[in-house]
């Protein structure tokens, strides 16, 4: 857990030049997909009262400098640990590896996680979870950080698109739990 916070702090320093947040209602396919999901009453994490007034998520302007190629240093012998969440729920996670990359001229590294139970679920066998903190947390984004979902790569490099970082569901509705 300590490594998680150290890695998050490192990224916070790396992403010190925050992007201007603008109410872009669907500039990219990813953003359009997110807005459609949030508008869908059967899938949305929004409370009923918030869903009535929902017109779209606010996104930062897309910036290609936030798309990086990272080297994945796998950690095959990492131990499973209990990750606390914002509720009583806990998850078993392990550090799948460490991502090394450069962002705006600064060398960075982040831990990337794999969930023990989730990897047993159909469609999530190769799922990885990348949580991170930056200077927007608690001001323009969720205070506990943002997340990126990704998949285990075939090789040792991964493209990480920080433009696709999202606030977890607990930022919109306390019935959800977030690490």
C-alpha positions as CSV (number, residue, x, y, z in Angstrom):
1,X,0.0,0.0,0.0
2,X,2.9,2.3,0.8
3,X,4.3,1.7,-2.6
4,X,1.0,2.7,-4.2
5,X,1.0,6.0,-2.5
6,X,4.7,6.6,-3.3
7,X,4.0,5.8,-7.0
8,X,0.9,8.1,-6.9
9,X,2.9,10.9,-5.4
10,X,5.6,10.5,-8.2
11,X,2.9,10.8,-10.8
12,X,1.4,13.8,-9.1
13,X,4.8,15.5,-9.5
14,X,5.0,14.4,-13.2
15,X,1.6,15.7,-14.1
16,X,2.2,19.1,-12.4
17,X,1.1,20.9,-15.5
18,X,-2.6,20.3,-15.4
19,X,-4.8,20.6,-18.4
20,X,-7.6,23.1,-18.7
21,X,-10.8,21.3,-17.8
22,X,-13.6,22.3,-20.3
23,X,-17.1,20.9,-20.6
24,X,-16.4,19.0,-23.8
25,X,-19.4,16.8,-24.3
26,X,-17.9,14.1,-26.4
27,X,-14.9,15.0,-28.6
28,X,-13.5,11.4,-28.8
29,X,-15.1,8.0,-29.1
30,X,-14.1,7.2,-25.5
31,X,-15.8,10.4,-24.3
32,X,-19.0,9.7,-26.3
33,X,-19.0,6.2,-24.9
34,X,-18.7,7.4,-21.3
35,X,-21.5,10.0,-21.8
36,X,-23.8,7.4,-23.3
37,X,-23.1,5.0,-20.4
38,X,-23.8,7.7,-17.8
39,X,-27.1,8.7,-19.5
40,X,-28.3,5.1,-19.6
41,X,-30.4,4.5,-16.5
42,X,-29.6,0.8,-16.5
43,X,-25.8,1.4,-16.4
44,X,-25.3,4.9,-14.9
45,X,-23.7,5.3,-11.4
46,X,-25.5,8.6,-11.0
47,X,-28.3,8.9,-8.5
48,X,-31.8,9.3,-9.9
49,X,-31.9,13.0,-9.0
50,X,-28.5,13.7,-10.7
51,X,-29.4,11.6,-13.8
52,X,-32.4,13.9,-14.4
53,X,-30.1,16.9,-14.9
54,X,-27.1,15.1,-16.5
55,X,-26.1,16.6,-19.8
56,X,-22.6,15.1,-20.1
57,X,-19.3,14.6,-18.2
58,X,-16.8,17.4,-18.2
59,X,-13.5,16.4,-19.8
60,X,-10.1,17.9,-20.0
61,X,-9.1,19.0,-23.5
62,X,-7.4,16.1,-25.2
63,X,-3.7,16.6,-25.2
64,X,-1.5,14.1,-27.1
65,X,1.4,14.7,-24.7
66,X,-0.6,12.7,-22.1
67,X,-0.4,9.6,-24.3
68,X,2.8,7.8,-23.3
69,X,4.5,4.6,-24.2
70,X,5.5,2.9,-21.0
71,X,7.9,0.0,-20.4
72,X,6.3,-2.7,-18.2
73,X,8.5,-4.2,-15.6
74,X,6.5,-7.3,-14.6
75,X,6.6,-8.4,-10.9
76,X,5.6,-12.1,-11.2
77,X,6.4,-12.9,-7.6
78,X,4.4,-10.1,-6.1
79,X,2.2,-11.1,-3.1
80,X,-1.5,-10.6,-3.0
81,X,-2.6,-7.9,-0.5
82,X,-5.8,-6.5,0.8
83,X,-6.7,-3.2,-0.7
84,X,-9.1,-1.1,1.4
85,X,-11.9,0.8,-0.2
86,X,-14.2,3.7,0.7
87,X,-16.7,1.1,2.1
88,X,-16.3,-2.1,4.1
89,X,-15.5,-4.0,0.9
90,X,-11.9,-5.0,0.5
91,X,-10.3,-6.5,-2.6
92,X,-7.3,-8.8,-3.1
93,X,-4.8,-7.1,-5.4
94,X,-1.2,-7.6,-6.4
95,X,1.2,-5.3,-8.1
96,X,1.3,-6.8,-11.6
97,X,4.2,-4.6,-12.6
98,X,5.8,-1.2,-12.6
99,X,5.3,1.2,-15.6
100,X,8.3,3.4,-16.5
101,X,7.6,6.3,-18.8
102,X,8.4,9.9,-19.5
103,X,5.8,12.6,-19.3
104,X,6.5,16.1,-20.4
105,X,10.2,15.5,-20.0
106,X,10.0,14.0,-16.5
107,X,10.8,10.3,-15.8
108,X,7.9,8.6,-14.0
109,X,6.9,5.2,-12.7
110,X,3.6,3.8,-11.5
111,X,2.5,0.5,-10.1
112,X,-0.2,-1.3,-12.1
113,X,-2.5,-3.7,-10.3
114,X,-4.3,-7.0,-11.0
115,X,-7.4,-8.0,-9.0
116,X,-7.5,-11.7,-7.8
117,X,-11.3,-12.1,-8.0
118,X,-11.7,-10.0,-11.1
119,X,-9.2,-12.0,-13.1
120,X,-11.5,-15.0,-12.6
121,X,-14.4,-13.2,-14.2
122,X,-15.2,-13.7,-17.9
123,X,-13.9,-10.8,-19.9
124,X,-11.5,-9.6,-17.2
125,X,-8.9,-12.3,-17.2
126,X,-6.3,-9.9,-18.6
127,X,-7.6,-6.7,-16.9
128,X,-5.2,-4.3,-15.1
129,X,-6.0,-1.3,-12.9
130,X,-3.9,1.9,-13.0
131,X,-4.8,4.3,-10.2
132,X,-2.9,7.6,-9.9
133,X,-3.0,11.0,-8.2
134,X,-2.3,14.4,-9.8
135,X,-2.7,18.0,-8.9
136,X,-6.3,18.0,-10.1
137,X,-7.5,15.7,-7.3
138,X,-9.9,17.2,-4.9
139,X,-10.3,20.3,-7.1
140,X,-11.4,19.3,-10.6
141,X,-11.4,15.5,-10.1
142,X,-12.1,12.9,-7.4
143,X,-9.9,13.5,-4.3
144,X,-8.8,9.9,-4.1
145,X,-7.3,9.9,-7.6
146,X,-8.4,8.8,-11.1
147,X,-8.2,5.4,-12.8
148,X,-7.3,4.0,-16.1
149,X,-8.4,0.5,-17.2
150,X,-6.1,-1.5,-19.4
151,X,-5.2,-5.0,-20.4
152,X,-2.1,-7.1,-20.1
153,X,0.1,-6.5,-23.1
154,X,1.8,-9.2,-25.1
155,X,5.1,-7.6,-24.9
156,X,6.8,-5.3,-22.4
157,X,5.5,-2.0,-23.6
158,X,2.1,-0.4,-23.1
159,X,0.5,2.8,-24.4
160,X,-1.1,4.7,-21.6
161,X,-3.6,7.4,-22.5
162,X,-4.1,9.7,-19.6
163,X,-6.8,11.4,-21.6
164,X,-8.9,8.4,-20.8
165,X,-8.5,8.6,-17.0
166,X,-11.8,8.6,-15.2
167,X,-13.3,9.4,-11.8
168,X,-14.4,6.3,-10.0
169,X,-18.1,5.7,-9.5
170,X,-17.9,6.6,-5.8
171,X,-17.2,10.1,-6.9
172,X,-20.8,10.2,-8.2
173,X,-22.6,7.9,-5.7
174,X,-21.5,6.8,-2.2
175,X,-23.1,3.4,-2.7
176,X,-20.1,2.4,-4.8
177,X,-16.8,1.6,-3.2
178,X,-13.4,2.7,-4.5
179,X,-9.9,1.7,-3.5
